[in-house]
Amino acid sequence: MSKSNSKIDQEQIEFLENAQKRIRQKKILYNHFIFFLFISAFLFVLDFILNIGSDLNIYEYSWSVWVFLIWMFLFLFHTFNVFVSNKFLGDMWVKKQTRLLMELQKHKIEKLKNDIASEAKIIASSETFYNKSSLITIIAAADENNVIGNDNKLIWHLSDDLKNFKNLTKDHHVIMGRKTFESMPKALPNRTNVVITRNKNYVGENIIVVSSLNEALEVSKNDSQPFIIGGGEIYNLAMEIADRIELTRVHSKFEGDTFFPFIDLNQWVEVKRDERKKDSKHNYDFTFIRYDKKK
Ligand SMILES: NC(=O)c1ccc[n+]([C@@H]2O[C@H](COP(=O)([O-])OP(=O)(O)OC[C@H]3O[C@@H](n4cnc5c(N)ncnc54)[C@H](OP(=O)(O)O)[C@@H]3O)[C@@H](O)[C@H]2O)c1
């Protein structure tokens, strides 16, 4: 059975159940009415014709009149429930409102998706100013939980990791966030240091200051392999546009406040791995892993 058919069937069942419920409600109301008439007539006969309890007057009305009035109020309330409040607040009404609300949300989500898709196109077209043939490379060291830093400092010291970083990035552009730059004693020598900040007045020695990742890539466009060297905020920005990740996985777990983004293996493929054991110069096992973005 097709999906739309089963939806129609479900709606038909709901309508049928609701119709049956309405019939039951009206039948009960009708019985209530008949019962009310008969009992009221019976009470009037007892009171006014047979004079039973005729000396029992409350506020000048006989007891049977009071019973009649209170019961009539209850009957009117019952009628109101069946014909008025049920119409507005019954199960069907709630279901209908829920369905309308879901339709509305569905349209809003569709609209949002379209907006995001058209914005992505605009961003993609405005990004063509940097050199598409450059190999944009993220370089980072992260622990088993993706921790990369704490209190604006690096956590571990691994001499071979430092050597690897130096070898790979030498003579290239190194792009970093303002906080990473400030966590270092000075700009990295033999590299072009590009620092991203929203602060238009930011200055620093031996650095190029830019206000976005795009601008950083534009100033690096003549570099065949510009490196994005952190920290967490800038890695997050760069994951979409990067072509390669040079990751040092430190095989331990640390306390930290800054993290490397999740590497989605639907998008990235491991192409190289070099495992190192701890020794006198290295307190932890670690592995150099290269990921390339899937085409
Ligand atoms: N293990 C590793 O491989 C590694 C590597 C690098 C860093 N780290 C660690 O990472 C930590 C620092 O990382 P973090 O995430 O806190 O800071 P970060 O990414 O280094 O820098 C963040 C700063 O970049 C600027 N920024 C961010 N997004 C921007 C945008 N869209 N447009 C313009 N400017 C933008 C802002 O500067 P303003 O506030 O000036 O506007 C922001 O405060 C430190 O602990 C560091 O030691 C670890």
The ligand as an SDF file (V2000), in Angstrom:
LIG
                    3D

 48 52  0  0  0  0  0  0  0  0999 V2000
   47.3780   21.2230   19.7430 N   0  0  0  0  0  0  0  0  0  0  0  0
   47.4420   22.0040   18.6720 C   0  0  0  0  0  0  0  0  0  0  0  0
   47.7670   21.5590   17.5850 O   0  0  0  0  0  0  0  0  0  0  0  0
   47.1390   23.4520   18.8150 C   0  0  0  0  0  0  0  0  0  0  0  0
   47.4030   24.3290   17.7710 C   0  0  0  0  0  0  0  0  0  0  0  0
   47.0740   25.6680   17.8970 C   0  0  0  0  0  0  0  0  0  0  0  0
   46.4950   26.1300   19.0800 C   0  0  0  0  0  0  0  0  0  0  0  0
   46.2590   25.2620   20.0830 N   0  0  0  0  0  0  0  0  0  0  0  0
   45.6230   25.6950   21.3420 C   0  0  0  0  0  0  0  0  0  0  0  0
   44.3380   26.1910   21.0140 O   0  0  0  0  0  0  0  0  0  0  0  0
   43.9940   27.1890   21.9840 C   0  0  0  0  0  0  0  0  0  0  0  0
   43.5530   28.4530   21.2440 C   0  0  0  0  0  0  0  0  0  0  0  0
   42.4500   28.1580   20.4080 O   0  0  0  0  0  0  0  0  0  0  0  0
   41.0920   29.0150   20.4930 P   0  0  0  0  0  0  0  0  0  0  0  0
   40.0300   28.2490   19.7850 O   0  0  0  0  0  0  0  0  0  0  0  0
   40.8510   29.3960   21.8970 O   0  0  0  0  0  0  0  0  0  0  0  0
   41.4590   30.3630   19.7370 O   0  0  0  0  0  0  0  0  0  0  0  0
   42.0090   30.6130   18.2520 P   0  0  0  0  0  0  0  0  0  0  0  0
   41.2220   29.8010   17.2750 O   0  0  0  0  0  0  0  0  0  0  0  0
   43.4820   30.4790   18.2400 O   0  0  0  0  0  0  0  0  0  0  0  0
   41.6790   32.1580   18.0900 O   0  0  0  0  0  0  0  0  0  0  0  0
   40.3850   32.6330   18.2870 C   0  0  0  0  0  0  0  0  0  0  0  0
   40.3290   34.0630   17.8300 C   0  0  0  0  0  0  0  0  0  0  0  0
   40.3890   34.1330   16.4090 O   0  0  0  0  0  0  0  0  0  0  0  0
   39.6100   35.2060   15.9430 C   0  0  0  0  0  0  0  0  0  0  0  0
   38.5090   34.6890   15.1560 N   0  0  0  0  0  0  0  0  0  0  0  0
   37.8530   33.5180   15.2980 C   0  0  0  0  0  0  0  0  0  0  0  0
   36.8940   33.4010   14.3560 N   0  0  0  0  0  0  0  0  0  0  0  0
   36.9680   34.5130   13.5900 C   0  0  0  0  0  0  0  0  0  0  0  0
   36.2470   34.9620   12.4490 C   0  0  0  0  0  0  0  0  0  0  0  0
   35.2530   34.2330   11.9250 N   0  0  0  0  0  0  0  0  0  0  0  0
   36.5520   36.1540   11.9150 N   0  0  0  0  0  0  0  0  0  0  0  0
   37.5480   36.9010   12.4580 C   0  0  0  0  0  0  0  0  0  0  0  0
   38.2680   36.5180   13.5340 N   0  0  0  0  0  0  0  0  0  0  0  0
   37.9780   35.3320   14.0850 C   0  0  0  0  0  0  0  0  0  0  0  0
   39.0770   35.9050   17.1810 C   0  0  0  0  0  0  0  0  0  0  0  0
   40.0240   36.8830   17.5320 O   0  0  0  0  0  0  0  0  0  0  0  0
   39.6070   38.2520   18.2650 P   0  0  0  0  0  0  0  0  0  0  0  0
   39.0410   37.8410   19.5780 O   0  0  0  0  0  0  0  0  0  0  0  0
   40.8630   39.0440   18.3620 O   0  0  0  0  0  0  0  0  0  0  0  0
   38.5950   38.9020   17.3540 O   0  0  0  0  0  0  0  0  0  0  0  0
   39.0550   34.7830   18.1970 C   0  0  0  0  0  0  0  0  0  0  0  0
   39.0750   35.2140   19.5270 O   0  0  0  0  0  0  0  0  0  0  0  0
   45.2090   27.3730   22.8420 C   0  0  0  0  0  0  0  0  0  0  0  0
   45.0780   26.5840   24.0120 O   0  0  0  0  0  0  0  0  0  0  0  0
   46.3300   26.8330   21.9910 C   0  0  0  0  0  0  0  0  0  0  0  0
   47.4210   26.3910   22.7910 O   0  0  0  0  0  0  0  0  0  0  0  0
   46.5560   23.9330   19.9730 C   0  0  0  0  0  0  0  0  0  0  0  0
  1  2  1  0
  2  3  2  0
  2  4  1  0
  4  5  1  0
  4 48  2  0
  5  6  2  0
  6  7  1  0
  7  8  2  0
  8  9  1  0
  8 48  1  0
  9 10  1  0
  9 46  1  0
 10 11  1  0
 11 12  1  0
 11 44  1  0
 12 13  1  0
 13 14  1  0
 14 15  2  0
 14 16  1  0
 14 17  1  0
 17 18  1  0
 18 19  2  0
 18 20  1  0
 18 21  1  0
 21 22  1  0
 22 23  1  0
 23 24  1  0
 23 42  1  0
 24 25  1  0
 25 26  1  0
 25 36  1  0
 26 27  1  0
 26 35  1  0
 27 28  2  0
 28 29  1  0
 29 30  1  0
 29 35  2  0
 30 31  1  0
 30 32  2  0
 32 33  1  0
 33 34  2  0
 34 35  1  0
 36 37  1  0
 36 42  1  0
 37 38  1  0
 38 39  2  0
 38 40  1  0
 38 41  1  0
 42 43  1  0
 44 45  1  0
 44 46  1  0
 46 47  1  0
M  CHG  2   8   1  16  -1
M  END
$$$$
